Amino acid sequence: MSGLKNQESNPNSELNQLKALLDQPTEDLPLISLYRIRYLATELSMEAVVTHAQQIIDKRKLAMSE
């Protein structure tokens, strides 16, 4: 638990980076930011966030290929 507290106090921590990205509307984020969300959520073992980010990435890729 202290590791998580250390991450919260560090403004450059993976957790704070993820929070900053998720504070924005995910549908409006550039694809690179969605990949970053997926990466950070994977590192932090947040499976629901990983799944959600991947769904948006897949939807965006499908729209780009049409």
N, CA, C and O atoms as a Tripos MOL2 file, in Angstrom:
@<TRIPOS>MOLECULE
protein
  264   263    66     0     0
PROTEIN
NO_CHARGES

@<TRIPOS>ATOM
      1 N           0.8280   -1.1990    0.0000 N.3       1 MET1
      2 CA          0.0000    0.0000    0.0000 C.3       1 MET1
      3 C           0.8630    1.2500    0.0000 C.2       1 MET1
      4 O           0.4800    2.2650   -0.5810 O.2       1 MET1
      5 N           2.0230    1.1920    0.6440 N.am      2 SER2
      6 CA          2.8770    2.3800    0.6770 C.3       2 SER2
      7 C           3.3960    2.7060   -0.7150 C.2       2 SER2
      8 O           3.6570    3.8710   -1.0150 O.2       2 SER2
      9 N           3.5530    1.6900   -1.5810 N.am      3 GLY3
     10 CA          3.9810    1.9430   -2.9500 C.3       3 GLY3
     11 C           2.9670    2.7880   -3.6960 C.2       3 GLY3
     12 O           3.3370    3.6730   -4.4690 O.2       3 GLY3
     13 N           1.6990    2.5210   -3.4700 N.am      4 LEU4
     14 CA          0.6420    3.2960   -4.1070 C.3       4 LEU4
     15 C           0.6260    4.7160   -3.5700 C.2       4 LEU4
     16 O           0.4170    5.6600   -4.3320 O.2       4 LEU4
     17 N           0.8430    4.8830   -2.2680 N.am      5 LYS5
     18 CA          0.8980    6.2310   -1.6860 C.3       5 LYS5
     19 C           2.0740    7.0070   -2.2570 C.2       5 LYS5
     20 O           1.9530    8.2020   -2.5260 O.2       5 LYS5
     21 N           3.2090    6.3450   -2.4450 N.am      6 ASN6
     22 CA          4.3630    7.0090   -3.0440 C.3       6 ASN6
     23 C           4.0450    7.4530   -4.4640 C.2       6 ASN6
     24 O           4.4660    8.5300   -4.8860 O.2       6 ASN6
     25 N           3.3080    6.6350   -5.2050 N.am      7 GLN7
     26 CA          2.9400    7.0090   -6.5690 C.3       7 GLN7
     27 C           2.0180    8.2200   -6.5680 C.2       7 GLN7
     28 O           2.1350    9.0880   -7.4330 O.2       7 GLN7
     29 N           1.1080    8.2870   -5.6110 N.am      8 GLU8
     30 CA          0.1720    9.4100   -5.5670 C.3       8 GLU8
     31 C           0.8730   10.7170   -5.2420 C.2       8 GLU8
     32 O           0.4430   11.7740   -5.7030 O.2       8 GLU8
     33 N           1.9520   10.6690   -4.4550 N.am      9 SER9
     34 CA          2.6490   11.8980   -4.0870 C.3       9 SER9
     35 C           3.6220   12.3560   -5.1700 C.2       9 SER9
     36 O           4.0540   13.5090   -5.1560 O.2       9 SER9
     37 N           3.9720   11.4830   -6.0990 N.am     10 ASN10
     38 CA          4.8760   11.8300   -7.1860 C.3      10 ASN10
     39 C           4.0550   12.2580   -8.4010 C.2      10 ASN10
     40 O           3.3240   11.4430   -8.9630 O.2      10 ASN10
     41 N           4.1630   13.5330   -8.8180 N.am     11 PRO11
     42 CA          3.3350   14.0060   -9.9280 C.3      11 PRO11
     43 C           3.6430   13.3160  -11.2540 C.2      11 PRO11
     44 O           2.8130   13.3430  -12.1620 O.2      11 PRO11
     45 N           4.8050   12.7050  -11.3860 N.am     12 ASN12
     46 CA          5.1620   12.0300  -12.6320 C.3      12 ASN12
     47 C           4.9400   10.5240  -12.5760 C.2      12 ASN12
     48 O           5.3430    9.8030  -13.4890 O.2      12 ASN12
     49 N           4.3040   10.0460  -11.5160 N.am     13 SER13
     50 CA          4.0890    8.6090  -11.3790 C.3      13 SER13
     51 C           3.1300    8.1090  -12.4580 C.2      13 SER13
     52 O           2.3590    8.8750  -13.0360 O.2      13 SER13
     53 N           3.2010    6.8100  -12.7100 N.am     14 GLU14
     54 CA          2.3060    6.2080  -13.6970 C.3      14 GLU14
     55 C           0.8470    6.4340  -13.3170 C.2      14 GLU14
     56 O           0.0090    6.6990  -14.1790 O.2      14 GLU14
     57 N           0.5480    6.3290  -12.0280 N.am     15 LEU15
     58 CA         -0.8260    6.5220  -11.5710 C.3      15 LEU15
     59 C          -1.3100    7.9410  -11.8600 C.2      15 LEU15
     60 O          -2.4260    8.1230  -12.3470 O.2      15 LEU15
     61 N          -0.4980    8.9330  -11.5720 N.am     16 ASN16
     62 CA         -0.9010   10.3170  -11.8220 C.3      16 ASN16
     63 C          -0.9690   10.6300  -13.3110 C.2      16 ASN16
     64 O          -1.8170   11.4130  -13.7400 O.2      16 ASN16
     65 N          -0.0840   10.0250  -14.1060 N.am     17 GLN17
     66 CA         -0.1660   10.2000  -15.5560 C.3      17 GLN17
     67 C          -1.4810    9.6280  -16.0770 C.2      17 GLN17
     68 O          -2.1500   10.2370  -16.9120 O.2      17 GLN17
     69 N          -1.8400    8.4480  -15.5720 N.am     18 LEU18
     70 CA         -3.0840    7.8120  -15.9930 C.3      18 LEU18
     71 C          -4.2890    8.6490  -15.5750 C.2      18 LEU18
     72 O          -5.2150    8.8430  -16.3620 O.2      18 LEU18
     73 N          -4.2780    9.1430  -14.3450 N.am     19 LYS19
     74 CA         -5.3800    9.9930  -13.8730 C.3      19 LYS19
     75 C          -5.5340   11.2260  -14.7580 C.2      19 LYS19
     76 O          -6.6540   11.6070  -15.1010 O.2      19 LYS19
     77 N          -4.4250   11.8450  -15.1270 N.am     20 ALA20
     78 CA         -4.4780   13.0460  -15.9670 C.3      20 ALA20
     79 C          -5.0770   12.7310  -17.3320 C.2      20 ALA20
     80 O          -5.8660   13.5160  -17.8580 O.2      20 ALA20
     81 N          -4.7150   11.6030  -17.9040 N.am     21 LEU21
     82 CA         -5.2720   11.2190  -19.2020 C.3      21 LEU21
     83 C          -6.7560   10.8910  -19.0950 C.2      21 LEU21
     84 O          -7.5390   11.2390  -19.9780 O.2      21 LEU21
     85 N          -7.1400   10.2240  -18.0120 N.am     22 LEU22
     86 CA         -8.5370    9.8230  -17.8540 C.3      22 LEU22
     87 C          -9.4430   10.9770  -17.4430 C.2      22 LEU22
     88 O         -10.6670   10.8560  -17.5030 O.2      22 LEU22
     89 N          -8.8580   12.0910  -17.0270 N.am     23 ASP23
     90 CA         -9.6540   13.2780  -16.7100 C.3      23 ASP23
     91 C         -10.2080   13.9300  -17.9710 C.2      23 ASP23
     92 O         -11.0970   14.7780  -17.8950 O.2      23 ASP23
     93 N          -9.6900   13.5390  -19.1230 N.am     24 GLN24
     94 CA        -10.1370   14.0890  -20.4000 C.3      24 GLN24
     95 C         -11.1510   13.1260  -21.0250 C.2      24 GLN24
     96 O         -11.1320   11.9310  -20.7290 O.2      24 GLN24
     97 N         -12.0270   13.6350  -21.8800 N.am     25 PRO25
     98 CA        -12.9700   12.7290  -22.5580 C.3      25 PRO25
     99 C         -12.2000   11.7500  -23.4510 C.2      25 PRO25
    100 O         -11.5480   12.1730  -24.4060 O.2      25 PRO25
    101 N         -12.2680   10.4570  -23.1540 N.am     26 THR26
    102 CA        -11.4590    9.4770  -23.8800 C.3      26 THR26
    103 C         -11.8040    9.4060  -25.3600 C.2      26 THR26
    104 O         -10.9390    9.0980  -26.1800 O.2      26 THR26
    105 N         -13.0410    9.6840  -25.7120 N.am     27 GLU27
    106 CA        -13.4290    9.6320  -27.1250 C.3      27 GLU27
    107 C         -12.7300   10.7160  -27.9480 C.2      27 GLU27
    108 O         -12.5920   10.5750  -29.1630 O.2      27 GLU27
    109 N         -12.2890   11.7920  -27.2980 N.am     28 ASP28
    110 CA        -11.6400   12.8940  -28.0030 C.3      28 ASP28
    111 C         -10.1200   12.8030  -28.0080 C.2      28 ASP28
    112 O          -9.4580   13.6030  -28.6690 O.2      28 ASP28
    113 N          -9.5600   11.8450  -27.2840 N.am     29 LEU29
    114 CA         -8.1040   11.7400  -27.1840 C.3      29 LEU29
    115 C          -7.4980   11.2110  -28.4800 C.2      29 LEU29
    116 O          -8.1160   10.4030  -29.1720 O.2      29 LEU29
    117 N          -6.2880   11.6660  -28.8080 N.am     30 PRO30
    118 CA         -5.6010   11.0860  -29.9680 C.3      30 PRO30
    119 C          -5.2670    9.6170  -29.7030 C.2      30 PRO30
    120 O          -5.1800    9.1870  -28.5530 O.2      30 PRO30
    121 N          -5.0870    8.8720  -30.7600 N.am     31 LEU31
    122 CA         -4.8170    7.4440  -30.6470 C.3      31 LEU31
    123 C          -3.5880    7.1600  -29.7820 C.2      31 LEU31
    124 O          -3.5910    6.2020  -29.0080 O.2      31 LEU31
    125 N          -2.5570    7.9630  -29.8980 N.am     32 ILE32
    126 CA         -1.3360    7.7530  -29.1100 C.3      32 ILE32
    127 C          -1.6340    7.8440  -27.6110 C.2      32 ILE32
    128 O          -1.0390    7.1160  -26.8170 O.2      32 ILE32
    129 N          -2.5390    8.7240  -27.2250 N.am     33 SER33
    130 CA         -2.9110    8.8480  -25.8120 C.3      33 SER33
    131 C          -3.6830    7.6200  -25.3390 C.2      33 SER33
    132 O          -3.5460    7.1970  -24.1920 O.2      33 SER33
    133 N          -4.4860    7.0580  -26.2200 N.am     34 LEU34
    134 CA         -5.2100    5.8320  -25.8690 C.3      34 LEU34
    135 C          -4.2440    4.6700  -25.6660 C.2      34 LEU34
    136 O          -4.4330    3.8470  -24.7700 O.2      34 LEU34
    137 N          -3.2120    4.6080  -26.4980 N.am     35 TYR35
    138 CA         -2.1830    3.5810  -26.3020 C.3      35 TYR35
    139 C          -1.4510    3.8010  -24.9810 C.2      35 TYR35
    140 O          -1.1140    2.8420  -24.2870 O.2      35 TYR35
    141 N          -1.2100    5.0510  -24.6390 N.am     36 ARG36
    142 CA         -0.5440    5.3680  -23.3710 C.3      36 ARG36
    143 C          -1.4220    4.9500  -22.1860 C.2      36 ARG36
    144 O          -0.9260    4.3910  -21.2070 O.2      36 ARG36
    145 N          -2.7230    5.2220  -22.2790 N.am     37 ILE37
    146 CA         -3.6520    4.8000  -21.2240 C.3      37 ILE37
    147 C          -3.6000    3.2840  -21.0710 C.2      37 ILE37
    148 O          -3.5220    2.7620  -19.9590 O.2      37 ILE37
    149 N          -3.6450    2.5860  -22.2030 N.am     38 ARG38
    150 CA         -3.6220    1.1190  -22.1520 C.3      38 ARG38
    151 C          -2.3280    0.6200  -21.5100 C.2      38 ARG38
    152 O          -2.3530   -0.2970  -20.6890 O.2      38 ARG38
    153 N          -1.2060    1.2210  -21.8810 N.am     39 TYR39
    154 CA          0.0870    0.8240  -21.3100 C.3      39 TYR39
    155 C           0.1290    1.0710  -19.7990 C.2      39 TYR39
    156 O           0.4880    0.1830  -19.0250 O.2      39 TYR39
    157 N          -0.2430    2.2890  -19.3920 N.am     40 LEU40
    158 CA         -0.1940    2.6250  -17.9630 C.3      40 LEU40
    159 C          -1.1310    1.7340  -17.1530 C.2      40 LEU40
    160 O          -0.7720    1.2670  -16.0720 O.2      40 LEU40
    161 N          -2.3260    1.5010  -17.6760 N.am     41 ALA41
    162 CA         -3.2860    0.6520  -16.9700 C.3      41 ALA41
    163 C          -2.7760   -0.7820  -16.8710 C.2      41 ALA41
    164 O          -3.0150   -1.4590  -15.8710 O.2      41 ALA41
    165 N          -2.0770   -1.2490  -17.9010 N.am     42 THR42
    166 CA         -1.4800   -2.5810  -17.8510 C.3      42 THR42
    167 C          -0.4230   -2.6390  -16.7580 C.2      42 THR42
    168 O          -0.3830   -3.5880  -15.9740 O.2      42 THR42
    169 N           0.4340   -1.6240  -16.7080 N.am     43 GLU43
    170 CA          1.4880   -1.5710  -15.6940 C.3      43 GLU43
    171 C           0.9070   -1.5270  -14.2750 C.2      43 GLU43
    172 O           1.5020   -2.0600  -13.3390 O.2      43 GLU43
    173 N          -0.2450   -0.8970  -14.1280 N.am     44 LEU44
    174 CA         -0.8770   -0.7460  -12.8180 C.3      44 LEU44
    175 C          -1.9080   -1.8450  -12.5350 C.2      44 LEU44
    176 O          -2.6060   -1.7960  -11.5230 O.2      44 LEU44
    177 N          -2.0020   -2.8310  -13.4270 N.am     45 SER45
    178 CA         -2.9260   -3.9670  -13.2830 C.3      45 SER45
    179 C          -4.3760   -3.5190  -13.1390 C.2      45 SER45
    180 O          -5.1080   -4.0190  -12.2860 O.2      45 SER45
    181 N          -4.7770   -2.5860  -13.9700 N.am     46 MET46
    182 CA         -6.1630   -2.1020  -13.9780 C.3      46 MET46
    183 C          -6.8500   -2.6650  -15.2230 C.2      46 MET46
    184 O          -6.9940   -1.9790  -16.2350 O.2      46 MET46
    185 N          -7.2700   -3.9240  -15.1250 N.am     47 GLU47
    186 CA         -7.7890   -4.6430  -16.2840 C.3      47 GLU47
    187 C          -9.0120   -3.9800  -16.9200 C.2      47 GLU47
    188 O          -9.1390   -3.9790  -18.1450 O.2      47 GLU47
    189 N          -9.9030   -3.4240  -16.1210 N.am     48 ALA48
    190 CA        -11.1010   -2.7880  -16.6780 C.3      48 ALA48
    191 C         -10.7210   -1.5800  -17.5320 C.2      48 ALA48
    192 O         -11.3350   -1.3340  -18.5710 O.2      48 ALA48
    193 N          -9.7190   -0.8340  -17.1010 N.am     49 VAL49
    194 CA         -9.2670    0.3340  -17.8640 C.3      49 VAL49
    195 C          -8.5820   -0.1260  -19.1460 C.2      49 VAL49
    196 O          -8.7710    0.4780  -20.2030 O.2      49 VAL49
    197 N          -7.7890   -1.1920  -19.0580 N.am     50 VAL50
    198 CA         -7.1300   -1.7500  -20.2460 C.3      50 VAL50
    199 C          -8.1810   -2.1630  -21.2710 C.2      50 VAL50
    200 O          -8.0660   -1.8390  -22.4530 O.2      50 VAL50
    201 N          -9.1970   -2.8730  -20.8160 N.am     51 THR51
    202 CA        -10.2610   -3.3420  -21.7060 C.3      51 THR51
    203 C         -10.9970   -2.1760  -22.3460 C.2      51 THR51
    204 O         -11.2520   -2.1900  -23.5510 O.2      51 THR51
    205 N         -11.3390   -1.1740  -21.5600 N.am     52 HIS52
    206 CA        -12.0530   -0.0100  -22.0780 C.3      52 HIS52
    207 C         -11.2040    0.7310  -23.1150 C.2      52 HIS52
    208 O         -11.7020    1.0990  -24.1790 O.2      52 HIS52
    209 N          -9.9400    0.9450  -22.8070 N.am     53 ALA53
    210 CA         -9.0490    1.6310  -23.7440 C.3      53 ALA53
    211 C          -8.9250    0.8350  -25.0390 C.2      53 ALA53
    212 O          -8.9440    1.4120  -26.1260 O.2      53 ALA53
    213 N          -8.7990   -0.4830  -24.9300 N.am     54 GLN54
    214 CA         -8.6680   -1.3180  -26.1260 C.3      54 GLN54
    215 C          -9.9300   -1.2550  -26.9770 C.2      54 GLN54
    216 O          -9.8440   -1.2510  -28.2050 O.2      54 GLN54
    217 N         -11.0880   -1.2070  -26.3510 N.am     55 GLN55
    218 CA        -12.3410   -1.0990  -27.1070 C.3      55 GLN55
    219 C         -12.3900    0.2050  -27.8950 C.2      55 GLN55
    220 O         -12.8180    0.2180  -29.0490 O.2      55 GLN55
    221 N         -11.9580    1.2900  -27.2840 N.am     56 ILE56
    222 CA        -11.9520    2.5810  -27.9760 C.3      56 ILE56
    223 C         -10.9340    2.5590  -29.1100 C.2      56 ILE56
    224 O         -11.2060    3.0650  -30.1990 O.2      56 ILE56
    225 N          -9.7540    1.9710  -28.8600 N.am     57 ILE57
    226 CA         -8.7250    1.8600  -29.9020 C.3      57 ILE57
    227 C          -9.2690    1.0610  -31.0820 C.2      57 ILE57
    228 O          -9.1180    1.4730  -32.2320 O.2      57 ILE57
    229 N          -9.9000   -0.0760  -30.8050 N.am     58 ASP58
    230 CA        -10.4520   -0.9150  -31.8700 C.3      58 ASP58
    231 C         -11.5170   -0.1730  -32.6680 C.2      58 ASP58
    232 O         -11.5460   -0.2470  -33.8960 O.2      58 ASP58
    233 N         -12.3880    0.5420  -31.9660 N.am     59 LYS59
    234 CA        -13.4440    1.3040  -32.6320 C.3      59 LYS59
    235 C         -12.8360    2.3890  -33.5250 C.2      59 LYS59
    236 O         -13.2890    2.6020  -34.6490 O.2      59 LYS59
    237 N         -11.8150    3.0660  -33.0180 N.am     60 ARG60
    238 CA        -11.1550    4.1310  -33.7680 C.3      60 ARG60
    239 C         -10.4540    3.5710  -35.0080 C.2      60 ARG60
    240 O         -10.5290    4.1650  -36.0840 O.2      60 ARG60
    241 N          -9.7750    2.4300  -34.8610 N.am     61 LYS61
    242 CA         -9.0880    1.8050  -35.9970 C.3      61 LYS61
    243 C         -10.0910    1.3730  -37.0620 C.2      61 LYS61
    244 O          -9.8420    1.5300  -38.2580 O.2      61 LYS61
    245 N         -11.2130    0.8330  -36.6290 N.am     62 LEU62
    246 CA        -12.2490    0.4110  -37.5610 C.3      62 LEU62
    247 C         -12.7860    1.6080  -38.3320 C.2      62 LEU62
    248 O         -12.9880    1.5250  -39.5430 O.2      62 LEU62
    249 N         -13.0170    2.7070  -37.6500 N.am     63 ALA63
    250 CA        -13.5170    3.9190  -38.3030 C.3      63 ALA63
    251 C         -12.4960    4.4660  -39.3020 C.2      63 ALA63
    252 O         -12.8700    4.9870  -40.3520 O.2      63 ALA63
    253 N         -11.2100    4.3470  -38.9740 N.am     64 MET64
    254 CA        -10.1670    4.8500  -39.8700 C.3      64 MET64
    255 C         -10.0360    3.9880  -41.1190 C.2      64 MET64
    256 O          -9.6340    4.4870  -42.1700 O.2      64 MET64
    257 N         -10.3670    2.7010  -41.0220 N.am     65 SER65
    258 CA        -10.2060    1.8020  -42.1620 C.3      65 SER65
    259 C         -11.3960    1.8470  -43.1200 C.2      65 SER65
    260 O         -11.3240    1.3050  -44.2230 O.2      65 SER65
    261 N         -12.4710    2.4810  -42.7110 N.am     66 GLU66
    262 CA        -13.6660    2.5370  -43.5780 C.3      66 GLU66
    263 C         -13.5660    3.6450  -44.5860 C.2      66 GLU66
    264 O         -14.4800    3.8330  -45.3890 O.2      66 GLU66
@<TRIPOS>BOND
     1     1     2 1
     2     2     3 1
     3     3     4 2
     4     3     5 am
     5     5     6 1
     6     6     7 1
     7     7     8 2
     8     7     9 am
     9     9    10 1
    10    10    11 1
    11    11    12 2
    12    11    13 am
    13    13    14 1
    14    14    15 1
    15    15    16 2
    16    15    17 am
    17    17    18 1
    18    18    19 1
    19    19    20 2
    20    19    21 am
    21    21    22 1
    22    22    23 1
    23    23    24 2
    24    23    25 am
    25    25    26 1
    26    26    27 1
    27    27    28 2
    28    27    29 am
    29    29    30 1
    30    30    31 1
    31    31    32 2
    32    31    33 am
    33    33    34 1
    34    34    35 1
    35    35    36 2
    36    35    37 am
    37    37    38 1
    38    38    39 1
    39    39    40 2
    40    39    41 am
    41    41    42 1
    42    42    43 1
    43    43    44 2
    44    43    45 am
    45    45    46 1
    46    46    47 1
    47    47    48 2
    48    47    49 am
    49    49    50 1
    50    50    51 1
    51    51    52 2
    52    51    53 am
    53    53    54 1
    54    54    55 1
    55    55    56 2
    56    55    57 am
    57    57    58 1
    58    58    59 1
    59    59    60 2
    60    59    61 am
    61    61    62 1
    62    62    63 1
    63    63    64 2
    64    63    65 am
    65    65    66 1
    66    66    67 1
    67    67    68 2
    68    67    69 am
    69    69    70 1
    70    70    71 1
    71    71    72 2
    72    71    73 am
    73    73    74 1
    74    74    75 1
    75    75    76 2
    76    75    77 am
    77    77    78 1
    78    78    79 1
    79    79    80 2
    80    79    81 am
    81    81    82 1
    82    82    83 1
    83    83    84 2
    84    83    85 am
    85    85    86 1
    86    86    87 1
    87    87    88 2
    88    87    89 am
    89    89    90 1
    90    90    91 1
    91    91    92 2
    92    91    93 am
    93    93    94 1
    94    94    95 1
    95    95    96 2
    96    95    97 am
    97    97    98 1
    98    98    99 1
    99    99   100 2
   100    99   101 am
   101   101   102 1
   102   102   103 1
   103   103   104 2
   104   103   105 am
   105   105   106 1
   106   106   107 1
   107   107   108 2
   108   107   109 am
   109   109   110 1
   110   110   111 1
   111   111   112 2
   112   111   113 am
   113   113   114 1
   114   114   115 1
   115   115   116 2
   116   115   117 am
   117   117   118 1
   118   118   119 1
   119   119   120 2
   120   119   121 am
   121   121   122 1
   122   122   123 1
   123   123   124 2
   124   123   125 am
   125   125   126 1
   126   126   127 1
   127   127   128 2
   128   127   129 am
   129   129   130 1
   130   130   131 1
   131   131   132 2
   132   131   133 am
   133   133   134 1
   134   134   135 1
   135   135   136 2
   136   135   137 am
   137   137   138 1
   138   138   139 1
   139   139   140 2
   140   139   141 am
   141   141   142 1
   142   142   143 1
   143   143   144 2
   144   143   145 am
   145   145   146 1
   146   146   147 1
   147   147   148 2
   148   147   149 am
   149   149   150 1
   150   150   151 1
   151   151   152 2
   152   151   153 am
   153   153   154 1
   154   154   155 1
   155   155   156 2
   156   155   157 am
   157   157   158 1
   158   158   159 1
   159   159   160 2
   160   159   161 am
   161   161   162 1
   162   162   163 1
   163   163   164 2
   164   163   165 am
   165   165   166 1
   166   166   167 1
   167   167   168 2
   168   167   169 am
   169   169   170 1
   170   170   171 1
   171   171   172 2
   172   171   173 am
   173   173   174 1
   174   174   175 1
   175   175   176 2
   176   175   177 am
   177   177   178 1
   178   178   179 1
   179   179   180 2
   180   179   181 am
   181   181   182 1
   182   182   183 1
   183   183   184 2
   184   183   185 am
   185   185   186 1
   186   186   187 1
   187   187   188 2
   188   187   189 am
   189   189   190 1
   190   190   191 1
   191   191   192 2
   192   191   193 am
   193   193   194 1
   194   194   195 1
   195   195   196 2
   196   195   197 am
   197   197   198 1
   198   198   199 1
   199   199   200 2
   200   199   201 am
   201   201   202 1
   202   202   203 1
   203   203   204 2
   204   203   205 am
   205   205   206 1
   206   206   207 1
   207   207   208 2
   208   207   209 am
   209   209   210 1
   210   210   211 1
   211   211   212 2
   212   211   213 am
   213   213   214 1
   214   214   215 1
   215   215   216 2
   216   215   217 am
   217   217   218 1
   218   218   219 1
   219   219   220 2
   220   219   221 am
   221   221   222 1
   222   222   223 1
   223   223   224 2
   224   223   225 am
   225   225   226 1
   226   226   227 1
   227   227   228 2
   228   227   229 am
   229   229   230 1
   230   230   231 1
   231   231   232 2
   232   231   233 am
   233   233   234 1
   234   234   235 1
   235   235   236 2
   236   235   237 am
   237   237   238 1
   238   238   239 1
   239   239   240 2
   240   239   241 am
   241   241   242 1
   242   242   243 1
   243   243   244 2
   244   243   245 am
   245   245   246 1
   246   246   247 1
   247   247   248 2
   248   247   249 am
   249   249   250 1
   250   250   251 1
   251   251   252 2
   252   251   253 am
   253   253   254 1
   254   254   255 1
   255   255   256 2
   256   255   257 am
   257   257   258 1
   258   258   259 1
   259   259   260 2
   260   259   261 am
   261   261   262 1
   262   262   263 1
   263   263   264 2
@<TRIPOS>SUBSTRUCTURE
     1 MET1         2 RESIDUE 1 A MET
     2 SER2         6 RESIDUE 1 A SER
     3 GLY3        10 RESIDUE 1 A GLY
     4 LEU4        14 RESIDUE 1 A LEU
     5 LYS5        18 RESIDUE 1 A LYS
     6 ASN6        22 RESIDUE 1 A ASN
     7 GLN7        26 RESIDUE 1 A GLN
     8 GLU8        30 RESIDUE 1 A GLU
     9 SER9        34 RESIDUE 1 A SER
    10 ASN10       38 RESIDUE 1 A ASN
    11 PRO11       42 RESIDUE 1 A PRO
    12 ASN12       46 RESIDUE 1 A ASN
    13 SER13       50 RESIDUE 1 A SER
    14 GLU14       54 RESIDUE 1 A GLU
    15 LEU15       58 RESIDUE 1 A LEU
    16 ASN16       62 RESIDUE 1 A ASN
    17 GLN17       66 RESIDUE 1 A GLN
    18 LEU18       70 RESIDUE 1 A LEU
    19 LYS19       74 RESIDUE 1 A LYS
    20 ALA20       78 RESIDUE 1 A ALA
    21 LEU21       82 RESIDUE 1 A LEU
    22 LEU22       86 RESIDUE 1 A LEU
    23 ASP23       90 RESIDUE 1 A ASP
    24 GLN24       94 RESIDUE 1 A GLN
    25 PRO25       98 RESIDUE 1 A PRO
    26 THR26      102 RESIDUE 1 A THR
    27 GLU27      106 RESIDUE 1 A GLU
    28 ASP28      110 RESIDUE 1 A ASP
    29 LEU29      114 RESIDUE 1 A LEU
    30 PRO30      118 RESIDUE 1 A PRO
    31 LEU31      122 RESIDUE 1 A LEU
    32 ILE32      126 RESIDUE 1 A ILE
    33 SER33      130 RESIDUE 1 A SER
    34 LEU34      134 RESIDUE 1 A LEU
    35 TYR35      138 RESIDUE 1 A TYR
    36 ARG36      142 RESIDUE 1 A ARG
    37 ILE37      146 RESIDUE 1 A ILE
    38 ARG38      150 RESIDUE 1 A ARG
    39 TYR39      154 RESIDUE 1 A TYR
    40 LEU40      158 RESIDUE 1 A LEU
    41 ALA41      162 RESIDUE 1 A ALA
    42 THR42      166 RESIDUE 1 A THR
    43 GLU43      170 RESIDUE 1 A GLU
    44 LEU44      174 RESIDUE 1 A LEU
    45 SER45      178 RESIDUE 1 A SER
    46 MET46      182 RESIDUE 1 A MET
    47 GLU47      186 RESIDUE 1 A GLU
    48 ALA48      190 RESIDUE 1 A ALA
    49 VAL49      194 RESIDUE 1 A VAL
    50 VAL50      198 RESIDUE 1 A VAL
    51 THR51      202 RESIDUE 1 A THR
    52 HIS52      206 RESIDUE 1 A HIS
    53 ALA53      210 RESIDUE 1 A ALA
    54 GLN54      214 RESIDUE 1 A GLN
    55 GLN55      218 RESIDUE 1 A GLN
    56 ILE56      222 RESIDUE 1 A ILE
    57 ILE57      226 RESIDUE 1 A ILE
    58 ASP58      230 RESIDUE 1 A ASP
    59 LYS59      234 RESIDUE 1 A LYS
    60 ARG60      238 RESIDUE 1 A ARG
    61 LYS61      242 RESIDUE 1 A LYS
    62 LEU62      246 RESIDUE 1 A LEU
    63 ALA63      250 RESIDUE 1 A ALA
    64 MET64      254 RESIDUE 1 A MET
    65 SER65      258 RESIDUE 1 A SER
    66 GLU66      262 RESIDUE 1 A GLU
